[in-house]
Amino acid sequence: MSSLHSPSQNHLLAALSTAEFEPLTAHLELVPMPLGEFLYEPGTQLQHAYFPTTSIVSLHYVMASGASAESAGVGNEGVVGVSLFLGGDTTPSSAVIQTAGHAYRLERRVLAKEFNRAGTMQRLLLRYTQALVTQMLQTAACNRHHSVEQQLCRWLLTTLDRAPARELIMTQELVASMLGVRREGITESAGKLQQAGYIRYRRGHIAVLDRTGLETRACECYAVVKKELGRLLSDVCGRQGNSAVAR
């Protein structure tokens, strides 16, 4: 594996003991994750699980009209492809790469074998799945009850937790698509946040200047999801003794 990349960059893989991780090393494949590529589309048979390290994947639901919205995001705290070990194999959602980077890919047969051992891998995946469900439920409530500005702050903070840098390569059109709102709403909200000195926006790039400021403008949804992920995974330590929780 490349010296520039390590499976330990993914919190779930890092949480495995050496004895449980070593059998996986021959099967983990480092793959590039280019912006905008689909890992799977609705109804298709999943062949691999993806453990992001520096990339971020957006889970989308697409309506018959073509409109879509993000139901959850997955970064270095998790795994894409929970249906592979939950027994469903397919899903009505799609998974598209939101932030380019890398991930480690694991073939479905190998993942199923490790999951069925009923060891730490199974415990981690089930706990992460509960955190993912929490994120989906909170996102649904947030999209219904909170302002576009609050949703944007939540989304920026969550993305920042998963990103290796403070500057995000992201257009307003893409953010609007993620949140399922009009681009004009994102433009107005981003303008207010920039005027307050919390972010700096130039075409295709959003730099976070004041994280604390964003937290004061965000709704409670960001803290709820982050707390739940920490609660579920904080007692599981990795090979270097680090807790498997998002930053």
ChimeraX attribute file (.defattr): number of C-alpha atoms within 10 A of each C-alpha:
attribute: neighborCount
match mode: 1-to-1
recipient: residues
	/A:1	11
	/A:2	6
	/A:3	5
	/A:4	5
	/A:5	14
	/A:6	15
	/A:7	21
	/A:8	17
	/A:9	17
	/A:10	23
	/A:11	28
	/A:12	27
	/A:13	26
	/A:14	23
	/A:15	26
	/A:16	21
	/A:17	17
	/A:18	12
	/A:19	9
	/A:20	15
	/A:21	16
	/A:22	11
	/A:23	12
	/A:24	15
	/A:25	12
	/A:26	9
	/A:27	14
	/A:28	19
	/A:29	17
	/A:30	20
	/A:31	13
	/A:32	15
	/A:33	25
	/A:34	15
	/A:35	16
	/A:36	15
	/A:37	13
	/A:38	16
	/A:39	20
	/A:40	20
	/A:41	19
	/A:42	14
	/A:43	12
	/A:44	13
	/A:45	14
	/A:46	19
	/A:47	16
	/A:48	19
	/A:49	24
	/A:50	26
	/A:51	31
	/A:52	30
	/A:53	28
	/A:54	21
	/A:55	23
	/A:56	27
	/A:57	28
	/A:58	23
	/A:59	23
	/A:60	23
	/A:61	20
	/A:62	15
	/A:63	10
	/A:64	7
	/A:65	6
	/A:66	7
	/A:67	11
	/A:68	18
	/A:69	20
	/A:70	24
	/A:71	22
	/A:72	21
	/A:73	24
	/A:74	23
	/A:75	27
	/A:76	29
	/A:77	24
	/A:78	28
	/A:79	25
	/A:80	23
	/A:81	21
	/A:82	21
	/A:83	15
	/A:84	22
	/A:85	20
	/A:86	13
	/A:87	9
	/A:88	11
	/A:89	16
	/A:90	18
	/A:91	19
	/A:92	11
	/A:93	18
	/A:94	18
	/A:95	24
	/A:96	21
	/A:97	20
	/A:98	26
	/A:99	22
	/A:100	18
	/A:101	19
	/A:102	20
	/A:103	29
	/A:104	24
	/A:105	20
	/A:106	20
	/A:107	16
	/A:108	17
	/A:109	14
	/A:110	16
	/A:111	18
	/A:112	15
	/A:113	11
	/A:114	18
	/A:115	20
	/A:116	12
	/A:117	10
	/A:118	10
	/A:119	12
	/A:120	17
	/A:121	21
	/A:122	17
	/A:123	14
	/A:124	21
	/A:125	18
	/A:126	17
	/A:127	15
	/A:128	21
	/A:129	19
	/A:130	14
	/A:131	22
	/A:132	22
	/A:133	14
	/A:134	18
	/A:135	22
	/A:136	18
	/A:137	15
	/A:138	19
	/A:139	21
	/A:140	15
	/A:141	12
	/A:142	20
	/A:143	18
	/A:144	9
	/A:145	11
	/A:146	14
	/A:147	15
	/A:148	21
	/A:149	22
	/A:150	23
	/A:151	24
	/A:152	24
	/A:153	25
	/A:154	23
	/A:155	20
	/A:156	22
	/A:157	20
	/A:158	20
	/A:159	19
	/A:160	18
	/A:161	17
	/A:162	21
	/A:163	21
	/A:164	14
	/A:165	11
	/A:166	15
	/A:167	16
	/A:168	18
	/A:169	15
	/A:170	17
	/A:171	16
	/A:172	21
	/A:173	15
	/A:174	15
	/A:175	21
	/A:176	21
	/A:177	18
	/A:178	21
	/A:179	22
	/A:180	17
	/A:181	18
	/A:182	14
	/A:183	17
	/A:184	12
	/A:185	16
	/A:186	22
	/A:187	15
	/A:188	13
	/A:189	19
	/A:190	22
	/A:191	16
	/A:192	14
	/A:193	21
	/A:194	17
	/A:195	11
	/A:196	13
	/A:197	14
	/A:198	20
	/A:199	22
	/A:200	18
	/A:201	18
	/A:202	11
	/A:203	9
	/A:204	12
	/A:205	14
	/A:206	20
	/A:207	19
	/A:208	22
	/A:209	15
	/A:210	14
	/A:211	15
	/A:212	11
	/A:213	16
	/A:214	23
	/A:215	18
	/A:216	11
	/A:217	16
	/A:218	22
	/A:219	20
	/A:220	15
	/A:221	20
	/A:222	22
	/A:223	15
	/A:224	13
	/A:225	21
	/A:226	18
	/A:227	15
	/A:228	17
	/A:229	24
	/A:230	16
	/A:231	13
	/A:232	18
	/A:233	22
	/A:234	15
	/A:235	13
	/A:236	20
	/A:237	18
	/A:238	18
	/A:239	15
	/A:240	11
	/A:241	11
	/A:242	14
	/A:243	18
	/A:244	27
	/A:245	23
	/A:246	19
	/A:247	13
